[in-house]
């Protein structure tokens, strides 16, 4: 019997399968686009990346209140399809602009910002839905296998890009991503019909009412909760560390090749390797590790990988080191720490799952990206080499390590209180 079959209880099977398919389509669409985003970031100039990250953060600040207004007014069954249809329409516009070669450099920069916004919104909405459907206990058993659906999609997306980027051209891959997004919407509709009860795991009528409240509720909820504020800090510090790594990767790869097709294929090949390793860990190890060591230890795994990786990069800032480091930290994030992080949201109120979670996933992440980008640029302007910048990042991930353990303990206390 496969590991996931032993974890599923009566009433959960259909919801698990549709959740798997939903996340598969979502990340397949994104990973078709991700190598194109990375190539456009390089094409726009490595030294301009901090401006792109800042623009992304500003767009996020404008988008979060609009999302909050939608959450307050639309029931879940309408909210999620509306968001994905909107992003699909955006992709069609980008396809037209790229196909007819209209202001290509400007479009490349706008696309870099757009896809960074799309990725966080699309995935945040997905996990808000999952935290709304499943309890903490169910999340510990099932979230790794649901996340494996995304990993399988993350494998399919780069595979499509590797095979088709050169013969079809990058622009036509946008339409493939549109198809994946629309299939994801079909999965959402089916999931609403079979959504399990968070109390008993049997199918019930899902929540149909809008949450109400105002467009700033997510920020206010975050400020009032030390638990959510600590989680936001954990996410922000790791995002700064990831930004340092991304900028180092962009600098090293830009120096390695000036051919856009080669760079796109290089980025896609890394995505493909990450997907294979992540899928293996999620299917055979994640749930066991969380059950054995707890949420705190699972959260701590990613900061440990970052610390070791920056030490290695400080010793040898080469192409092979940065690629291996990037691959390992993404495997650690997607396979272990990210499912554990999403379990943290199963023990908060429903309004916090949709509104405050969105602030954590989007404002904290992209704000930290922008801060990390400018900090990286400032350090380079002071004459610091990549080796020294790697050492600067190590204290950040050490703080994340301590936060991981504190958040794990807080989650366990909340889950125990809910179970009473």
Order of alpha helices (4+ residues) and beta strands (2+ residues): alpha-alpha-alpha-alpha-alpha-alpha-alpha-alpha-alpha-alpha-alpha-alpha-alpha-alpha-alpha-alpha
